[in-house]
Amino acid sequence: MDNSVLSSILITAAYAPIVLFTESLRVQRTMVASILTSRSIAPAITGCAKDFHRLWHLDDAQLLGNFADERAASVTSVKHGSNFPLQNQTVLQLAGLLRRDMGMTRAITPYEPAAEKSFQTRRETLVHLSFAIPHKEVCAKGGYSWLEAVCWTITVLEFAVPIALAVYMAVWHHFTGIFLMTALSLSVMILAVLRSLTHPIIANQSEISKYCDDDAKGLSTLDAHVIADHWNDRHLNVICGYTSHLHALTNIPLQVNRPRLLLWAGRGLAIVLLIQVASLASLIGDKSNAWLSLSWLAIYIVMLAPPWILNAYRPELAHESYTATLTKVPPIRFSCRRAALVFISRLPNSSQAHVEKWAWTNVFMPDNERRKLWQAQVDELDLLTLESKDSGTEKQHQFKKDDPEYLKSKTLLREASAVYHHPEVLQPLLAYRRSIGLGTAPV
């Protein structure tokens, strides 16, 4: 190959690492994972210019919540009928409790789109359902294990290999390479310190422990939180669990046990990232040292592999600090929004005398006469179904059987019931009911 062509390729390739500094998510996600779990592996991190100010003035609520200052998702409580901005968004994303990338995942579909022509013009809604049951110890990180030993071994290698390369480059007087390799090692060291010395402080710990000791008394302590980026979103995330635990996850900001250490760790990372990007920028247009930029990029890519493998193998580790049992149901595809709301309303949760049963749907539908009629139809069909099961006889209908709206409500209820009795939904639901002391009565 002509030397001029090779030189042009090297110079062009030297620009590639700079593109990585337009992102900021990996800085936050890596720091949060280091705080939440002792079984994490730090990847090589990059950060854009605006990250410097955030990292220099870092606080735990910002880090664990909405680091990028984007519009927070919204939450509505089925039990209380209230809605509020989502807290701890990054933590829930790492735990897989928010909208999951479906990829090749097959969604549970209780109806046949081709056969149900009346549904073809309606808006499909995907429900991502999870069950969260905390253990008694809701604060400490998990104990030492072989997996933790593997994580620390890889961390030591990630620290030692760039240091060895930095020494090699010092021998040959490649000072820019020294800065690049040292930056990689320092970021790994800072994240390792966070992993060793910090953990989150979760609210409502005494109440959560009490529930774990006594189990749920009927439905009095249960809730379901519905989370969406906005209330017109076709993706609805639903988390079922104890009321206090869910509010600790979604409504009360988590704190870190050593906020000063977190602040100085953030400032250390800010300086490391600044040195890293300045060193990479100095190599642009330098034909003789373009290979340094490519070497850094190669190590960067290699360091991304171990955490990717770990997350694929044990994705629930991000939630380890809650020591909670998480059960995630495959995405459920409903024919329309109302069918999804009927399904959610039938999940185990407690009702309050001063809160109207359907108050939580105010964010989805206006509280007008049309909605009240629909709610009355659904409630009647639910009651008729239960009474028919008990007595084996058909009960008197309040509404006309041939009323089109009544028939639509009946179809939606049938769709929700089909989801409940789907094996991939029914088995996790029955396991959840057993774990909270409700038994396995038919749902």
N, C-alpha and C positions, 0 to 999 in steps of 0.2 A: 504494500500500500504506500502511496506517495506520502512523504513526510509532511507536506503541507496539509494534506487531507487529515492525517492523524492528529496533527497539531490543532486543526480546526475542531475535530471531534472532542479532543481533550478540553479545549477552552469552552466549548458549548456545554460539555458535561459538568464543568465546574460550577455552572449556574444551578444545577439540579437541586443541591441541598438548600439553596436559598428559598425555594418554593415551600419547603417544609415549615418555614417560619411565618407563613400566613395563617397557620392554625394555632388554636390555643386549648383545644379540648384535652389533649393528652397530658398537659401539665396538671390540670385539675383532677382528671380521673386517676392519674397515677398517685398523686398525693392523697386523695381520698381512699384509694385502695390500701395504701400503706398505713393509714390511720385505722381503717376498719378491721383489717385482718393481718395476722402474723404470717399467713401463708400466701404471700404475694411476691412477685418478681418484678423489679423495676425495669421498664424498658428505657431505651434512650429517649430523652424528651427534647422537644423544641418548643419555642414560644414566640409569638409575634411581638411587635414593639409595645402594643397596649398591655401585654401581660406584665411588663416591668412595674407599672404603677400598681396593678392589682396585687402582685406578689409582694411589693414593698410595704403595702398597707393591708396585708392579709389578715382576715379574722375568720374564725371557725364557721360562723353562720353563713358568710359569703362563700367560703370554700365548699361546704357540704350542701349548700343550697343552689343558688343560681349564679355561678362564677362569671358568666359572660353577660350579665345584666340583660338577658333576654326576658321576654314576657313569661311570667311563671304560669304553669298549668293551673287548672282549677279543680277543686274537690267539692263533692257534695256528700253529706252523710245521710244514709238511708234512715238511720235511727232518729237523728235530731232534725233532719230536714234543713240543715244549714249548709251554706257553701262558703268557701274561703280559698285564698291562693295556696298553692302547694308549697310546703317547706321540704327541705332535704331532698330536692329533686335528683341531684346527682347520686345520692346514696341509693335511692329507689331504682334508678336506672341501672346502676351496677349490680343490684340484686336481681334484676330481671323482672321487677314488679310493675314496671311501666311498659308501654307499647314495645313489643319485641319485634325484631326484624324477622319477618316470616320466612324469607328466603325460599327454600324448597318445602317448608312446613305445610302440611295439608290441613286446611281449616275444617272444623266440624260444620257440616251444612245439613240442617234438619229438613230442608225442602229441596225440591228439584227445580232449579231456575227455569229450565226449558218447559217443564210441565205447568208451573204456576205462572200463567201468562199475566194474571192480574198483578203480580209482583214485579214485573219486568220494568215498570216505570217508577218503582219506589226506590228509596235510597237504602242500599245494603248497609248494615252496621256490623262491625267486628268487635266482639267482646273478648278481652284478654283477662281471664279469671284466675285468681290466685288465692290460696288459703295460707294464712300466717299464724302459727301457734308458737308462742314464746316458751322457752324453758325457764327454770327458776333463776339461773344466773344470767342476767340480761346485760351485763357490763363487760365482763372479762373476755379477753380474746381466747381462742381455743388453745388447748394444751399442746405440748410438744409432741410431734409425731414424725413419721418418716417423711411425710410430704413437706413438713416445715424444714426438716433437715435438707431435703433436696432444694428447696427454695433458697436457703442460706448458702448452700454450696454454689449454686448458680450465681448468687449475688456476689460472693467472694471472687468468682471467676470474672464477673463483669467489672469488678473493681481492679483486679490484678492485671488482666490482659491489657487494657488501655494504658496502665501505668508502665508496664513492660515496654509497650510500643513507644511511650513518651521518652523513656530512657534511651531506647534505640535511636530515636530521632534526635535526642540531645547529643549523642555521640557524633552524629553526622551533621549537626548544626542546623537542623530543620526546626527553627523556633516556633513557627506557626503551627507545625504538627504537634509540638509539645503542648501548646495551648489547647488544641482540639482534643487530644487524647486525655489530657488532664481534666478538661471540662466534663467529659463522659464519666470519668471515675468519680469526680466530686459530686455530680448529680446522683450517682448510685449511692455514695456514702451518705448524703443528706437524707435521701429517702429511706435508707436502712436505719438511720437514727430515729426517724419518725415511726418506722415500723416497730422498733424496739421499745420506745418510751412513751408512745401516745396511744390513747384509745378514746372512743366517743363516750360521752355521758348522756344517758337516755333518760327522759322524763318518765314520771309515773312508775318508777321501778317497784315501789312498795305495793301498789295496786296490782301490777302485773304479776308479781310473786304470789300475791294472795289468790289470784285466779288460777295460777298454776297449782297451788296447793289444794284448792277446793273444787276445781273445775267450774264451768259455768253453771249457775243456778238457773236451770231452764234456759230462757232466752234473755234474761235480764242484763247480761253483760256483753252481748254480742252486737256487732254493727257490720255494715258493709260500706266502704268508701268507693265512690265512683270518681275516677280521675280522667280528665280529658284536656288536651291543649286548648280547646275552646268548645263551647257547648254545641257547635254545629259540626264537630269532628265525627267522622265515621268510625274512629277507633275509640272505644271506651275501655279503660283499665279498671277492673273491679278487684278490690282486696277485701277478703272476709277475715274477721278475727275478733279478739276482745276489744271493746271500746277504747280502753286506756292505751292499749298497745297501738291501735291504729292511729289514735291522735298523737302519740309519741312519734309515729312514723311520718305523718302527713301534715300535722298542724303545729307542732312544737319544734323549734329549731334545735338540732343536736348541738352539743358543745364538746370541746376537746379538753381532756384533763390537764394539758399543759399548753395553754394558749400563748404564753410567751415563747416557748420553744417553737411552736408553730409559726409565730411571727418571724423569728430569726431564721428559721428554716426557709421560709418564703423569700426572705431577703437574700439568703445565700444562693438560692436557686436563681433569683433574678440576676445576680452578679454573674453567676456561671453561664446563664443563657446569653447575657450581654457579651461576655468574652467569646462565647462560641460563635455567635452570629457575626461579630466583628472579625474574627479569624477567618471565617468562611468568606466573608465579603472581601477580605484582603487578597484572596487567591484568585478572584475574578480577573481574567485577562493575563494571568501569570502562566505562561506556557510551561516553564520549567517545574513549577510546583502544583500543576493541576491534579497530579496523581494524589496529592494530600487530600484534596476535596473528595475525590472518589474513594479513597481509603476510609475517610470518615463516614461517607454514605454507606459503604459496605458494612462497616461495624454497626452502624445505626440499624440497618436492616436485620442483621444477625441478632441484635439485642431485642428486636421486636418479636422474634419467634418464641422464646420460652414463655413469656406471659400469655401469648396467644394460645399456645398449647395448654397451659394451665387453665385458662378461662374456658376453653372448650371441654376440658376434662372435668373440672369442678366449678361450674359457673355460679353455684350458690355460695362460694367462699366469700364473696363480697358482702354477704349478709351475716357472716360468721359472728361478728361482734354482738349481734342480738341473740345469738345462740337460739335461733328460732327454726322451727321446722317449716319449710316452704314447700307447698305443693302447687305446681303450675299446670293448668289445663290448657291443651292446645287451643289456638284461636277458634272462636265460635262465630260463624257467619249467619246473621239473621237477615230475613228478607227486608225488614224495615226497622226504623227506630223504635216504634211502639212494641214490636215483638221483643226487642232487646230489653225494654223497660219492664215488660211483664215478667220476663225471666229474672231480672235483677230483683224485682220486688218479692220474689218467692224464695230468695236465698235466706238462710237462717240469720235473723236479726231480731232485736227487741223493739217493741213499740212503746211509745210513751203516750199517756192519756192526753197530754196537752199538745201533742204534735199530730197533725193530720197524717194519715197513712201514706198519702201520695204527695206530701209537701216537698219531698226531695226532687220531684219531677218538675218543679216550677222553673228550673233553669232550661228544661228541654221543651216545655209546652206552656203556653199562656193558661192561666187559671180562669178559664171561661166556661160557659155552659156546655160547649161541645166537649171539652175535656172532662167535665164532671159527668156527662152522659156516658162517655167511654169508660171512665173509672167505675161507674155504677154497673155497667155491663160486665166488665171484667170481674168485679167483686161478686156479682151474682153467679157468673159462670164458675168461679172458684168455689163458692159455697155449694152450688148445685152438684159439682163434681164430688166434693167431700161427702155430702149427704147421700148421694147416690151410692157411693162406696159403702157407707155405713148401713143403709137400709135396703139397698138393692132395688129401689124403685125410682121412677122418674119423678122429679119434683115439679111443682108449678112454676112457670116462667113469669116474671114480672114484665118482660119485654116480649114483643111479638117475635115468634121464631123466624118469620120470613123477612124481618126488617134487615135491609142490606148492611147497616152499620153493626147490628147485632151479629150477623153472620161473619163479618170481618173480624170482630172481637173474638168470636169463637174460633176462627182460623188461627189468630195470633196466639190464643191460649193453647191450642193444639200444638202449634210450633214450639212454644216454650216448654210444654210437657215432653215433647219429643227430645228436646235437648237434655232435659233432666234425666231421662231414662237412657240416654246414649251411654254406652259403657265407659267411654273416656271421660265423661262428666260424672256419672253416677258413682263410680268407685272412689274417686277423690272426695266427692261430697260425703259419702257414707263414712270414709275414714276421718274426715273433718268432724262430722257429728259425733263419732265415737270419742275422738280426742278431747272434745269439750263437754262430754258427759250427756249428750242428747240421745245416745243410742243410735240404732239403725232403723228407726221407724220409716215406713214408706214416705217418700217425698212427692 
